[in-house]
Amino acid sequence: MIAYLLNLATLATIFGILAASLNVLIGYAGIFSIAHAVFFGLGAYAGAQLALQFIPDVLLACLAGGAISAALSLCLALPALRVRGEYFVAASLGLQMMAVTVFSEAHALTGGHGGLVGIPPATLFGADVSGPAPFLVFALAVLGLLLLAVRLLMRGSFGRALMAIRDSESAAEAFGKDVRALKTLAVALGCAMAGVAGALFAFYMAFVNVESFTLEQSILVMAMVIIGGTATLAGPLIGVLLLLLLPAGLSFLPFIPPTQIGAVQQLIYGLAMTLLMIFRPAGIAGGRR
Amino acid sequence: MLFLQLLVSGIQTGAIYALTAAGFALIFGATRVFHVAHGAAFALAGYSFLALSQAGFPWFVGAGAALVVAVAFGLFMDFLVYRPIQRHEGSFFTVFVAAFGMSIVVQSLIELGFGRGFVVVASPLTRAHEVLPGLYLADIFWVAVGVALLLFGAVTLFLERTRIGIGLRALSENPELLRAFGLSSRRLSMVAFGLGSALAVPGAVLTAMTSGLQPAIAAQVMLVSLAAAVVGGIGSLRGAALAGLLLGVVENLVVSVLDTQWSAAAGFVVLFAFILFKPSGLFGQAVAR
């Protein structure tokens, strides 16, 4: 039971980082990306390759994952600078679909459909942190640090400028904000955090393949952020807890056959998304607008 | 000959895409609602046709039921999902998430009812004949192309010649003026949703008879019609239809150069390129950033 709870807690922490990173894009910058799993995946592959080829240091892997994702976030920043609204959603969709194909075809880097297996146990400065409890503590520390960073940044001039751009791009530009630079930075920041989450995920699962980085995953993370409440610190975390506990809770209900749990779970979160948008568009943690 | 064969099957896929995308574009053009649950209407129509065909009814009963279900679903979305949202806030992303939630709901309901696997309605129309040496063609090719041309012509006539059609075009250009003129924008948006959803029906029926249906087809069709609508220029019916045809052909022709795995991604490369370099699409007006 303890092992089960630890597992759930670790996954929740990793997804907490991921949801918080998407919140930077959706909530603060108003960039509605549905390609977030791509950057989660990039971080995971980068972390896994580092561990497999060089050293299994989890901190270095996080940095590498973050760096790779931040560098490739330009693929997302480019359309974000050119188009808005529907067009950007469509562009990020295109990016997501292309990335899944690349992930499953670039065998040398990603192991294709088979994925990368046998990622060595995580170490931190030479000490073994691969046990469930130490790993959870490390992941929680990363989450705490990143949340603190997001809070500080969003309270400061960077965050205010971003939210100004989100609410009215032309007004922000008229006030002399460098819209291009700010948006690019925000995308890089959000994607880098997703990359960190990816690297942690790779170590935790000791195995990564393309199945974890598909459009469904992007939608799941988006649902977490939206259901929890965008542009709040606690919102994404609430969303993560709800959506991760949902399948765990459903498996205890005796009247649903185990083979149908996936579909029932999808049904519930689809309904939750629609109903929340109709009755409470700011999410559970968001104030009424 | 392989090239010709792929071109022919590309045109068949493209005809189906074109009609479905035209429906999406019609709805978006008139109401400015990014109806991502359009794929769900397609899936519902396809599965209704399948259920009735399996129950032994003749094809036209099945197709009629599919039409009723698709139109009912479109109107349901308009009345119970989009309108309540637009009443209080109506931000583009709220609508998008709600519609996405509904398409997840539909997909999981289909999964619960019909299972995950591929299902096909057997039809004598799909039997292929050798038309030229090495070129096989089934009668259904002519049905698909004929139906697409006929319906597209009918819808174009409807939009250009009838009072309601002209009202629909006016709605897309200036809703306030339309109301001042004394026309009801609510009634017109009902027409747009009904007609747009109806345009998904032939594609759904033909797909049920050719490549088969699976629950995920809702998402797939949504992606394709969205891509076609953007590439064609958002709101342009002609553009969406042409782009749908183009995507179908590209998807099939790519197979002659690259592995089949790349065929799904090819359409999205086209989409991504269009958004980056020509966001107004083939026939759209220039868009503001």
Interface residues (C-beta under 8 A of the other chain):
Chain A: I26 F32 L78 P79 R82 V83 R84 G85 E86 Y87 F88 V89 A90 A91 L93 G94 L95 M97 M98 V100 T101 V102 S104 E105 E169 L215 I219 M222 A223 I226 Q260 G262 A263 V264 Q266 L267 Y269 G270 L271 A272 M273 T274 L275 M277 I278 P281 R289
Chain B: F34 V81 P84 I85 H88 E89 S91 F92 F93 T94 V95 F96 V97 A98 A99 F100 G101 M102 S103 I104 V105 Q107 S108 L109 E111 L112 A219 L223 L226 A227 V230 I234 D259 Q261 W262 A264 A265 F268 V269 L271 F272 I275 L276 P279 V287 R289
